[in-house]
Amino acid sequence: MPSEMHANTEQTDDAALDAAVDQAIAACGGDLRATIRALIIANDYLETEVGELMKAVSHAYTRGRFNSYSG
């Protein structure tokens, strides 16, 4: 039974991913090259944002604004 549930989850994930791909392509008027370009630009932007957030969190942590987890 667990493997059956895992297969259903994978199918749902695949369907959601396929729908997202279709949506991205449609947003670029069906132009696959434009879709890839837009995704690369979005990825670069998100990588920059993550880097900035990591710096901000690191800076706040060193100033004692966050307590370390002692779980």
DSSP file (Angstrom, degrees, kcal/mol; ACC not computed):
  #  RESIDUE AA STRUCTURE BP1 BP2  ACC     N-H-->O    O-->H-N    N-H-->O    O-->H-N    TCO  KAPPA ALPHA  PHI   PSI    X-CA   Y-CA   Z-CA
    1    1 A M     >        0   0    0      0, 0.0     4,-2.1     0, 0.0     3,-0.3   0.000 360.0 360.0 360.0 -43.6    0.0    0.0    0.0
    2    2 A P  H  >  +     0   0    0      0, 0.0     4,-2.3     0, 0.0     5,-0.1   0.888 360.0  51.2 -60.0 -37.6    2.7    2.6    0.8
    3    3 A S  H  > S+     0   0    0      1,-0.2     4,-2.1     2,-0.2     5,-0.1   0.846 108.1  53.2 -67.8 -31.1    4.3    2.2   -2.6
    4    4 A E  H  > S+     0   0    0     -3,-0.3     4,-2.0     2,-0.2    -1,-0.2   0.902 109.8  47.3 -67.3 -41.6    0.9    2.7   -4.2
    5    5 A M  H  X S+     0   0    0     -4,-2.1     4,-2.2     2,-0.2    -2,-0.2   0.886 110.8  52.5 -66.3 -38.5    0.5    6.0   -2.3
    6    6 A H  H  X S+     0   0    0     -4,-2.3     4,-2.4     1,-0.2    -2,-0.2   0.903 108.6  50.3 -63.4 -41.3    4.0    7.0   -3.3
    7    7 A A  H  X S+     0   0    0     -4,-2.1     4,-2.3     2,-0.2    -2,-0.2   0.898 110.2  50.1 -63.8 -41.1    3.2    6.3   -7.0
    8    8 A N  H  X S+     0   0    0     -4,-2.0     4,-2.3     2,-0.2    -1,-0.2   0.891 110.3  50.1 -64.9 -39.3    0.0    8.4   -6.7
    9    9 A T  H  X S+     0   0    0     -4,-2.2     4,-2.8     2,-0.2    -2,-0.2   0.913 110.5  49.7 -64.7 -42.6    1.9   11.3   -5.1
   10   10 A E  H  X S+     0   0    0     -4,-2.4     4,-2.9     2,-0.2    -2,-0.2   0.904 110.5  50.2 -62.3 -41.7    4.5   11.1   -7.9
   11   11 A Q  H  X S+     0   0    0     -4,-2.3     4,-2.5     2,-0.2    -1,-0.2   0.906 111.8  48.0 -63.6 -41.4    1.8   11.2  -10.5
   12   12 A T  H  X S+     0   0    0     -4,-2.3     4,-2.3     2,-0.2    -2,-0.2   0.922 113.1  47.9 -64.2 -44.2    0.2   14.2   -8.9
   13   13 A D  H  X S+     0   0    0     -4,-2.8     4,-2.5     2,-0.2    -2,-0.2   0.912 112.2  49.6 -62.1 -42.9    3.5   16.0   -8.7
   14   14 A D  H  X S+     0   0    0     -4,-2.9     4,-2.8     2,-0.2    -2,-0.2   0.907 110.8  49.6 -62.7 -42.2    4.2   15.2  -12.3
   15   15 A A  H  X S+     0   0    0     -4,-2.5     4,-2.2     2,-0.2    -1,-0.2   0.906 111.9  48.2 -64.4 -41.1    0.8   16.5  -13.4
   16   16 A A  H  X S+     0   0    0     -4,-2.3     4,-2.1     2,-0.2    -2,-0.2   0.902 112.8  48.6 -66.0 -40.4    1.4   19.7  -11.4
   17   17 A L  H  X S+     0   0    0     -4,-2.5     4,-2.4     2,-0.2    -2,-0.2   0.918 110.7  50.3 -65.7 -43.2    4.8   20.1  -12.9
   18   18 A D  H  X S+     0   0    0     -4,-2.8     4,-2.5     1,-0.2    -2,-0.2   0.893 110.3  50.6 -60.9 -39.5    3.5   19.5  -16.4
   19   19 A A  H  X S+     0   0    0     -4,-2.2     4,-2.2     2,-0.2    -1,-0.2   0.896 110.0  49.8 -65.5 -39.6    0.8   22.1  -15.8
   20   20 A A  H  X S+     0   0    0     -4,-2.1     4,-2.3     2,-0.2    -2,-0.2   0.888 110.5  50.4 -66.1 -38.8    3.4   24.6  -14.6
   21   21 A V  H  X S+     0   0    0     -4,-2.4     4,-2.5     2,-0.2     5,-0.2   0.938 111.0  48.6 -62.5 -47.5    5.5   23.9  -17.8
   22   22 A D  H  X S+     0   0    0     -4,-2.5     4,-2.4     1,-0.2    -2,-0.2   0.889 111.4  50.6 -59.8 -39.7    2.5   24.5  -20.0
   23   23 A Q  H  X S+     0   0    0     -4,-2.2     4,-2.3     2,-0.2    -1,-0.2   0.904 110.0  49.1 -66.4 -41.8    1.7   27.7  -18.2
   24   24 A A  H  X S+     0   0    0     -4,-2.3     4,-1.0     2,-0.2    -2,-0.2   0.917 112.8  47.5 -64.0 -43.1    5.2   29.0  -18.5
   25   25 A I  H ><>S+     0   0    0     -4,-2.5     5,-2.9     1,-0.2     3,-0.6   0.914 112.1  49.8 -64.2 -42.9    5.2   28.2  -22.3
   26   26 A A  H ><5S+     0   0    0     -4,-2.4     3,-1.8     1,-0.2    -1,-0.2   0.880 105.0  57.7 -63.7 -37.6    1.8   29.8  -22.7
   27   27 A A  H 3<5S+     0   0    0     -4,-2.3    -1,-0.2     1,-0.3    -2,-0.2   0.767 107.5  49.0 -64.2 -24.2    3.0   33.0  -20.9
   28   28 A C  T X<5S-     0   0    0     -4,-1.0     3,-1.6    -3,-0.6    -1,-0.3   0.083 123.1-105.2-102.4  22.3    5.8   33.3  -23.5
   29   29 A G  T < 5S-     0   0    0     -3,-1.8    -3,-0.2     1,-0.3    -2,-0.1   0.749  71.4 -60.4  65.0  25.5    3.4   32.9  -26.4
   30   30 A G  T 3 <S+     0   0    0     -5,-2.9     2,-0.9     1,-0.2    -1,-0.3   0.463  98.6 137.9  83.4   0.4    4.5   29.3  -27.1
   31   31 A D    <>  -     0   0    0     -3,-1.6     4,-2.0    -6,-0.4    -1,-0.2  -0.717  36.5-167.1 -84.2 107.0    8.1   30.4  -27.8
   32   32 A L  H  > S+     0   0    0     -2,-0.9     4,-2.5     1,-0.2     5,-0.2   0.871  86.5  53.2 -64.4 -38.0   10.3   27.7  -26.1
   33   33 A R  H  > S+     0   0    0      1,-0.2     4,-2.3     2,-0.2    -1,-0.2   0.914 110.4  47.2 -63.8 -42.5   13.4   29.8  -26.4
   34   34 A A  H  > S+     0   0    0      2,-0.2     4,-2.5     1,-0.2    -1,-0.2   0.864 110.7  53.6 -65.9 -36.0   11.7   32.8  -24.8
   35   35 A T  H  X S+     0   0    0     -4,-2.0     4,-2.3     2,-0.2    -2,-0.2   0.935 110.2  45.6 -63.7 -47.2   10.4   30.5  -22.0
   36   36 A I  H  X S+     0   0    0     -4,-2.5     4,-2.3     2,-0.2    -2,-0.2   0.912 113.0  51.1 -63.0 -42.4   13.9   29.1  -21.3
   37   37 A R  H  X S+     0   0    0     -4,-2.3     4,-2.4     1,-0.2    -2,-0.2   0.929 110.6  48.4 -60.0 -46.5   15.3   32.7  -21.3
   38   38 A A  H  X S+     0   0    0     -4,-2.5     4,-2.5     1,-0.2    -1,-0.2   0.888 111.5  50.2 -62.7 -39.6   12.6   33.9  -18.9
   39   39 A L  H  X S+     0   0    0     -4,-2.3     4,-2.4     2,-0.2    -1,-0.2   0.878 110.0  50.0 -68.2 -37.0   13.3   30.9  -16.5
   40   40 A I  H  X S+     0   0    0     -4,-2.3     4,-2.5     2,-0.2    -2,-0.2   0.922 112.2  47.8 -65.2 -43.8   17.0   31.6  -16.5
   41   41 A I  H  X S+     0   0    0     -4,-2.4     4,-2.3     2,-0.2    -2,-0.2   0.925 113.0  48.2 -62.6 -44.7   16.5   35.2  -15.7
   42   42 A A  H  X S+     0   0    0     -4,-2.5     4,-2.5     1,-0.2    -2,-0.2   0.905 111.5  50.3 -63.0 -41.2   14.0   34.3  -12.9
   43   43 A N  H  X S+     0   0    0     -4,-2.4     4,-2.6     2,-0.2    -2,-0.2   0.919 109.7  50.1 -63.6 -44.4   16.4   31.8  -11.5
   44   44 A D  H  X S+     0   0    0     -4,-2.5     4,-2.1     1,-0.2    -1,-0.2   0.915 111.2  49.7 -59.6 -43.3   19.3   34.3  -11.5
   45   45 A Y  H  X S+     0   0    0     -4,-2.3     4,-2.4     1,-0.2    -2,-0.2   0.933 111.9  47.3 -61.0 -46.7   17.1   36.8   -9.7
   46   46 A L  H  X S+     0   0    0     -4,-2.5     4,-2.6     1,-0.2    -2,-0.2   0.874 109.7  53.3 -65.3 -37.1   16.1   34.2   -7.1
   47   47 A E  H  X S+     0   0    0     -4,-2.6     4,-2.2     2,-0.2    -1,-0.2   0.901 109.7  48.9 -63.2 -39.8   19.7   33.2   -6.6
   48   48 A T  H  X S+     0   0    0     -4,-2.1     4,-2.3     2,-0.2    -2,-0.2   0.920 110.9  50.1 -64.2 -44.1   20.6   36.8   -6.0
   49   49 A E  H  X S+     0   0    0     -4,-2.4     4,-2.6     2,-0.2    -2,-0.2   0.911 109.7  50.5 -61.0 -43.9   17.7   37.2   -3.5
   50   50 A V  H  X S+     0   0    0     -4,-2.6     4,-2.6     1,-0.2    -1,-0.2   0.920 110.0  50.8 -61.0 -43.8   18.8   34.0   -1.6
   51   51 A G  H  X S+     0   0    0     -4,-2.2     4,-2.0     1,-0.2    -1,-0.2   0.913 111.2  47.7 -59.8 -43.8   22.3   35.4   -1.4
   52   52 A E  H  X S+     0   0    0     -4,-2.3     4,-2.3     1,-0.2    -2,-0.2   0.905 112.5  48.8 -64.8 -41.8   21.1   38.7    0.0
   53   53 A L  H  X S+     0   0    0     -4,-2.6     4,-2.7     2,-0.2     5,-0.2   0.890 109.2  52.7 -65.6 -39.0   18.9   37.0    2.5
   54   54 A M  H  X S+     0   0    0     -4,-2.6     4,-2.5     2,-0.2    -1,-0.2   0.903 110.2  48.4 -63.6 -40.2   21.7   34.7    3.6
   55   55 A K  H  X S+     0   0    0     -4,-2.0     4,-2.7     2,-0.2    -2,-0.2   0.923 112.4  48.7 -63.5 -44.1   23.9   37.8    4.2
   56   56 A A  H  X S+     0   0    0     -4,-2.3     4,-2.4     2,-0.2    -2,-0.2   0.913 113.7  45.3 -64.2 -43.3   21.2   39.5    6.1
   57   57 A V  H  X S+     0   0    0     -4,-2.7     4,-2.7     2,-0.2    -1,-0.2   0.919 113.3  50.4 -66.8 -43.1   20.5   36.5    8.3
   58   58 A S  H  X S+     0   0    0     -4,-2.5     4,-2.3    -5,-0.2    -2,-0.2   0.923 111.8  48.3 -59.1 -45.1   24.2   35.9    8.9
   59   59 A H  H  X S+     0   0    0     -4,-2.7     4,-1.2     1,-0.2    -2,-0.2   0.921 113.6  46.2 -63.1 -45.5   24.7   39.6    9.9
   60   60 A A  H  <>S+     0   0    0     -4,-2.4     5,-2.6     1,-0.2     6,-0.5   0.880 111.2  53.3 -65.2 -38.1   21.7   39.5   12.3
   61   61 A Y  H ><5S+     0   0    0     -4,-2.7     3,-1.5     1,-0.2     5,-0.2   0.919 107.7  49.5 -63.7 -43.9   22.9   36.2   13.7
   62   62 A T  H 3<5S+     0   0    0     -4,-2.3    -1,-0.2     1,-0.3    -2,-0.2   0.757 107.4  55.8 -69.4 -22.9   26.4   37.6   14.5
   63   63 A R  T 3<5S-     0   0    0     -4,-1.2    -1,-0.3    -5,-0.2    -2,-0.2   0.396 120.7-109.5 -87.8   3.4   24.8   40.6   16.2
   64   64 A G  T < 5S+     0   0    0     -3,-1.5    -3,-0.2    -4,-0.2    -2,-0.1   0.691  81.4 127.5  81.6  18.8   22.9   38.3   18.5
   65   65 A R      < +     0   0    0     -5,-2.6     2,-0.4    -6,-0.1    -4,-0.2   0.693  69.6  48.5 -81.2 -17.7   19.5   38.9   17.0
   66   66 A F  S    S-     0   0    0     -6,-0.5     2,-0.3    -5,-0.2    -2,-0.1  -0.962  77.5-138.5-122.2 140.2   18.8   35.2   16.6
   67   67 A N        -     0   0    0     -2,-0.4     2,-0.1     1,-0.1     3,-0.0  -0.745  29.2-111.6 -91.9 144.5   19.4   32.4   19.2
   68   68 A S        -     0   0    0     -2,-0.3     2,-0.4     1,-0.1    -1,-0.1  -0.421  33.8-106.7 -73.5 152.0   20.9   29.2   18.0
   69   69 A Y        -     0   0    0      1,-0.1    -1,-0.1    -2,-0.1     0, 0.0  -0.634  32.3-177.2 -79.2 130.2   18.7   26.1   18.0
   70   70 A S              0   0    0     -2,-0.4    -1,-0.1     1,-0.1    -2,-0.0  -0.266 360.0 360.0-123.3  46.9   19.6   23.7   20.8
   71   71 A G              0   0    0      0, 0.0    -1,-0.1     0, 0.0    -2,-0.0   0.459 360.0 360.0 -76.2 360.0   17.1   20.9   20.0
